[in-house]
Amino acid sequence: MRWIAVCLLLVLAGCGAGAGQARLEAFVGLGSAVLSAGLEPAELGTADGQEFQRTLERAKIANLDKVRAPLSFAPPADRRAFAFVVPGCAEDDAELTVERDTLTADLTGGENVNCATANYFLTVFSVDRGSVPAAPTLLTMPR
């Protein structure tokens, strides 16, 4: 009975909501091109998602073709998709933390590398529709 109470507490607190529910759909290196300030994470398939793509296109990224496909990702009806551009160095993966009404993208891997210039990475995650509120707060972990 005690484990049921602990699980219920974790679900109510939003802890562990990301376990098994958030899936990395795309991870694309964008290089060190300076991206426009104001490139906010966005839900794909929305007006904000379209503006997110237009902003990346205006940034004149060298591998724009590799960016268009992930931004056109259409999740199944039981999932939602979110795109983030995250600054980093030499990371090779990313994870999404779902906690209450906040989704936070963070880069992982590439430890012990010293970069003189920041690199940027496009990450696209899909999340179980029922695990996030209608209008979640989208954040990226600062580096």
Buried (B, 14 or more C-beta within 10 A) or exposed (E): EEEEEEEEEEEEEBEEBBEEBBBBBBBBBBEEEEBEEEBBBBBBBEEBBEBBBEBBEEBEBEEEEBBEEBBEBEBEEEBBBBBBBBBBBBBEEBBBBBBBEBBBBBBEEBEEEEEEEEBBBBBBBBBBEEBBEEEBEBBBBEE
